[in-house]
Amino acid sequence: MKRIAWAWFLASALLAACATATPAAPAPANEATLPSTPASAPSSAAAESAATPEANVAEAAQPLKLVASFSVIADWLQNVAGERATIIALAGAEAEPHEYEPTPQDSVRLAEADLVFEIGAGFETWLDRLYEASGSRAQRVVLSEGLELRPFGGHEHEHEHGEGEHKQEEGEHKHEHEHGEFDPHVWQNPQNVIKMVERIAEALKAADPAGAETYARNAERYIEQLSALDAEIEQLVSQIPKERRKIATSHEALGYFADRYGFEIIPIFIAPGELNQPSAQAIAEVVKRLREEEVTVIFGESVGDVPALESIARESGAKLGPVLFTDALFAPGKPGSTYLDAMRYNARTLVDVLR
């Protein structure tokens, strides 16, 4: 069935690419398109002419076309590129990037892009095939390169076990190994984001040397905000007693946050195929673990909802807390529509519930 689906996708992508000579249809409402200027703004050439006298002599550069794999990266790009680029997120606001299903229009967007930004580290498992199918020549910028990646579970798995212990660990880590050995959710630590923003700025400077000063200035301003966010979260977390700093969620998406701010992660590992309808045995194992860890609150996530969490919380004696932002931002106008807001919300929510 997957081969048939991809064959259909390739045929659709080719038809969509052939249609690029005509004006593009507006994006569906559920796709996140983050234009850098309002629809009523003047054309890029006119804006450049108004901003710089020399534009009357030399032809103004067109805005860069940037594609982000998902909504969080798109927000960083907007902060660094400003009005010098148009930005599109493939997995947009409130979309689950792990299980994103690309559309033929995504293939066209990649084919037209100047740069494609992704986390890497096994996060966007669908992007390689989409990029190849699109025929894109855009440079791919992998933002996790150069970062220290944490193994899932916060420790190395390459050590000896007894036979029974090994089987138990194999079951517990089935979910994480399906997404790779290392945790790709690097953005949950603002210090990592600072390094990724620096990488974004360098990539934009190389692609658009005329805007180098703008990118450097915007990146510097945004990094100051990220540093302030990091300090604010530290101050907030200090209000939570260390013995209560436990975060139980449906999967291990907050590991970098936990490492940075002194939390213990207790992931509810349910096999991916059982997230919506987990087996009785899977629920029993999760409930047992939560009781052993004396977990008092289970947090939902902003995407990838697990309906069984309510029953798991009830059977374990824990209460179901608010959702936390993990793999996607919300749409503009809602809480958590930017990276800064989402991280600040998570920290304040944890303080309110756990202190």
N, C-alpha and C positions, 0 to 999 in steps of 0.2 A: 504493500500500500504506500510506503514511503517513496519507493521508486516511481510509482504512478503519480504521486503528489508532486514530486520534483519535476517529472516530465511535463506535467501541466504547468507548473510554475515557470519553467524555462520557456515554454511556448508563449505563455502570457507575457513574460518579461520581454520577449522579442517583439511581440505585437505592441506593447506599451512603448518600447524604445523607438519603434517606427513612427509612433504618433508624436514624438517630441517636436516635430516641425510645426505643429499646431499649438495654440495656447493651451497650457496645462489646465486640467480641471482642478477646482479647489480641493484641498485635502479634506478627507472625512473629519467630522467633528471630533472623533476619538483619537486622532493622530496629533502628536505634539509638533507643531511647526512654530518655531520661535523666531519671527522676523526681527531683525535688528532695528528696523525703523517702522513707524506707523504706515498704514496703507496710503495715507494722504501725503506722505513725504515726497519730496521731489526725487527725480531719478538720481542714481549715484553720480553720473557725470555732472549734473547740475549742482548737486550738493558739493562736490569737490571743487567746482568752479567758484562757488560762492565762498568756500572756505580758504582757498589758496589762489592768489593772483596768478601764479605761474601756470595754473591749470588752463588759462587762456592760450598759452603757447604750446604746452604739451598735453596730449590726450590723457584724461584722468583714467586711473585704473578702475576696473570694475570690482565690485565687492567680492571678496572670497566666498566661495560656496563651501560651507563646512557641514559635515554630517557627523552627528554623535550617535553612538550605539544606543544610548538610553538617556533618560531625562536629566540625571544628575550631571553628566558630562556636558550636556547642552547648557545648563546653568553656568558652569564654569566658563565655557566658551563665550557666553554672552557677556560675562563680566570682563573678560580679557580683550575680546575682539571689538566690543562696542558696535559702532555703526559702520565698521569697515568690513562686515561680513553678514551674510545671511546664514542662518543656523537651523538645521532640521534634526530632530531626534527621531530615530527609527522606532524604538520602543519608547513611546511618549509618556506623558504624565499619567500616572496611575496604571501603567502597563507593567506586567510581570516580565522583566527582561530575560529571566532564565528560560521561560517557555514561549518566548515571542515567536509568532508565525509571520514571517516576512510576506509582503505583498508584491505584486508586479511593479507597483509604483515605487517601492523601495529600491528595486533594481535600477529604475530610471534615475532615481536620486543619487545612487552611488555612481552611476555612469557619468553624471554631470558634475560630481563633486571635485573640488580641488584637494581637500584633505578629509580623511576619515579618522575620527578619534574613537578609541576603544580602551577598555580597561585591560583586556587580555587576561592572562593567568587562568584560562579556562572558563571565563565568565560568560562570554557571548559565544556559546557553542554553535550557533546558527550562522554566524557572520562569515566564516570562511567560504561556505558554499554559496551564500548570497553574493559575496564579492566576486567570486569566480563566475557565477552565472551572469552578473551584470556586465562583464567585460570592462569594468572600471580600471582606469589607469591612475586613480587618485592615490596619493601617498597615505599609507596607514600609519597612524601614530599610536603606539601601544603605551599607555600612560603608566602601567605598573612596572615597566622595565626600570631596573635600578633600585627598586624598593625591596626591602627585606620582607619576604612573604612568610606568614605564619602557617605552620601545618595545621590542618583541622584538628581540633581538640587541644590546640596550644602546646603540643609536644610532638616529638618525632615518634613515628610508629616502628622504626627499624630496631626493635629490641626483641629479646627472646621471651617466649611465653610458654607456659604449660599448655597442653592440648586443649583443655577446657577453657582456659582464659583466652587463648587465641580465638576460639570459635565465638566466644562472647563478644570480644572486641571487633571481630569481623562483622558481626551482625550490627553492632552499634554504629560502625563507621561505613556501612553499606551506602548510605545516602551521600555522605561527603565524598567518597571515592568516585562516585558516578559523576561528580563535578570536578574531579581532579584531586591531587594530593594536597594542594595548598589552598588556603582560603583566599578568594579573589576580592572580598569585600573591603578593599584597602581604604576606601573613602570614609569608613567609620572612624578613622583617626585623622583629625584636622592637620596634624603635622605631615601626614602622607599627602594630603591634598595640597599643601604648600609646595611640595616638590613636584606634584603633577601640574600645578598651575605654572610653575617655572618652565616645565617641559612644553606646555601649551604655548607659552609666550615665545619660546625659541623656535618652535615649529612655524608659528605665524610670521615671525620676523624673516625666516628663511623663505617663506612663500611670498611674502609681501614686504620687501625691504623698505619701501616708501613709508610704511606704517610702523616701522620699528619703534620709534619713540612713543607712539600711541600705545602699542602693545606693552612696552616696558612700563609706562606710567600706569596703565590700567592694572597690570599684574601686581605692581608694587602696592597700589591702593587696596586691591582685593586681598593680598597676602597680609596686610595690616589687619584687615577685618577677620581673617582666619586666625591670626595669632590672638586677637582679642577674644574670639569665640573659644579657643582652646583654654585660655585663662579663665573665662567665665564658667565653662563646664567644670574645670578643676574646683573652682570655688563652690559651685552648686553641689558637686558630689561630696565635698568635705562634710556636708550636713548629714550624710547617710552613715550610720555606724558600719564599721567594716564587716561585722558578722552578718549584716543584712544586705550586703552588696551581691546579690544573686539575681541573675536575669535568666528566666526560663522562657524560651520562645520555640516556635515550631521547627526552626532550623538555625544552624550556627551562622547567623549573619552579622552579629555584633561582636565578634571576637576581637577585632582591632580596637573597638571602643572599650571593651573590657580590659584588654592589656594596658591601654593608655591610662585608664582612670581607676584601676584597681577593683574590677568586678570579677565575679566567677560566672562563667556561662554554663547553663544547664540546658542544652538543646534537647528538644523533644524529637528524637530521631524516629520518624515514621517513613517507611519506604515510599519513594515518590508515587508509585502506583496506588498507594493506600491513603493519600492525603485527604481525599474526599470521603472515602469509605474504608477506614482502617479496620483491620480484622480485630476480633475480640482479644486475640493473643497479643497483638501489637499494643492495644490500649492497656492491657493488664501490665505489660512490661514497662510502659511509660509511667503508669500510676505508681508502680512499685518504686521506680527510681525517684520520682518526685517526693514520695514519702520518706525515702531514705535520706534524701538531701534536705528534708524539712523545708521544702519550697512553700512559700505562703501566697505567692502571686504568679500567675502565668500571663505573659504579655502576648497579645496578638500582633500581627504585622500589617502594614499598610497595603501590601499586595500579597497574593498567594494565601488567601484565608483558608484556614483548616476548620471545617464545621465541627469536627470532633473535639476541639479544644474545650468547649463548654462542658461536655460530659467528662472529659479528662480532669478538668479543674474540680468538678463536683465530686468525682470519685476519689481524688487524691486529697481532698480537704483544702485545696488552694482556691483562691478566688480569681476570677478572670479579670485582669486589669485592662487598661486602655491599650490601643494599638500603638506600636512604635514604627517610625519610618525606617525602612531597611533598604529596599532595592529600587525604589521609585519615589519621585516627588509628586505632589498633588498639582492640579491644574491652577493657573493663575487665579487669584481671588480667594483661594482656600488656604487654610493654615498648612504650612509645610510645602509651599510652592517654590521655595528656594532652598538650596543646601544649608545656608546659614539658619534659616527658620526651622528646618526639619531637625537639625542637630540640637538646636536650642530647645525645641519642643521635647525631644527625647530626654534630654538631661533634666528638664523641669518636671516632666512626667515621672521619671524615676525617683526624683527627690520627694515629690508629693505622695507617692505610693509606698516607698520603702523606708523613709526616715522614721 
